[in-house]
């Protein structure tokens, strides 16, 4: 994990905020990062956020995180073993969800030659 420098999407800033919240909630010694959080709560949060930004909540759930992570790793040229391990994928089914990130499209025509 490294700092991206992006004001909105920086994984180290997000981790810092999670750790701070854990301290404030008295959960800093818990084994897992997101303690006592159910899949239903995560799904509800995703759907609420989708509504807040004006998109359909029907397409968002906990699976969005897994496929989003796999897509980001694919765009970052991670190999399939890394993607399987990090996302706990038992197969290569993440390849069935082709999501082309703008950055990954750069240089495609050059690679076709």
Residue pairs with C-beta under 8 A, 6 or more apart in sequence:
1 11
1 12
1 15
2 11
2 12
3 10
3 11
3 12
3 13
4 10
4 11
4 12
18 33
18 34
19 28
22 28
22 30
22 33
22 35
25 35
27 35
27 36
39 62
42 62
42 65
43 60
43 61
43 62
46 57
46 60
46 61
46 62
46 64
47 57
47 60
47 61
48 57
49 60
50 56
50 57
50 59
50 60
51 57
66 87
66 89
66 94
67 94
67 97
67 99
68 99
69 86
69 87
70 83
70 87
70 89
70 94
70 97
71 94
71 97
71 99
71 101
72 101
73 82
73 83
73 86
73 87
74 83
74 94
74 104
75 101
75 103
75 104
78 86
80 92
83 89
83 94
84 90
84 92
87 94
